[in-house]
Amino acid sequence: MKLFFSIILGICLFGSLAFAELGLSENWQLSFQEPATDLMSDIISFHSYILMPIITGISILVLFLLLYIAFRFNSSRNQVASTTTHNTVVEILWTVIPVVLLIVIAIPSFRLLYVSETIPKADLTIKAIGNQWYWSYEYPDYGDIVFDANMLNDDELSDPKLRLLETDTQIVVPVNKVVKLQITSNDVLHAWTIPAFGVKMDAVPGKLNETWFKANQEGLFYGQCSELCGPKHAFMPINVKVVSGKEFEDWIGFAKEEYASSNIDLYNNTFEIAQK
């Protein structure tokens, strides 16, 4: 029995240790990206130490039962078929055990859901607006900073493995600060997702959804639209650059000059294009 559980735990730990590079997925990646938020760390722990042992144990048990039944009750070993119609003990077990397992899964999952849905007091608010097929961003805490983020073409990339992931403009946020995201769409359903943050939220036309993250390390993190939104769904990536507080203040000064004066209103622009 100890060997059985050791094998299960080893399989789960192997999967949990096979992280990809910070903020980026890799070819043949086995498990999650390295977490950049406490929420994502909790999600990985929930997956690796609760879900995977239970799923692996159930799979091995079912496989063992199938093999045992095929061997023990095949026609050559049982010339006369059994007339058994039910077994009270077995029926109680296969009802009670799944209920217990679901309770074990439910308690930590409800906690994770509560944490992800409860937005702490925000240090920064960013509005993300989905378009076919790019993202627009606003920084309402800092005046009228507005910019679009479009995917870079293959000939514009500095690294081939970043194909479909790099944008011409990045969201910049300070490290260890709570960022509240307000997400909506100008046309169809989109979804704003950064796997390393454990964040995924739908962008719905006419509705303002909210989520949050608090990155605990600096770096560049990649995501993509995760809601099928048309023929170029795969071509609207998301880049978030997490920097120090000083770098963020410097970037805000740059952004106020670069983006505030040169951008027309996103909503009026979208309306005019739609009218044409």
Buried (B, 14 or more C-beta within 10 A) or exposed (E): EEEEEEEBBEBBEEBBEEBBEBBBBEEEEEBBBBBBBBBBBBBBBBBBBBBBBBBBBEEBEEEEEEEEEEEEEEEEEEEEEEEEEEEEEEEEEEEEEEEEBEEEBEEBBEEBEEBBEEEEEBBBBBBBBBBBBBBBBBBEEBEEBBBBBBBBEEEEBEEEEBEBBBBBBBBBBBBEBBBBBBBBBBBBBBBBBBBBBBBBBBBBEEEEBBBBBBBBBBBBBBBBBBBEBBEEBEBBBBBBBBBEEEBBEEBBEEBBEBBBEEBEEBEEBBEEEEEE
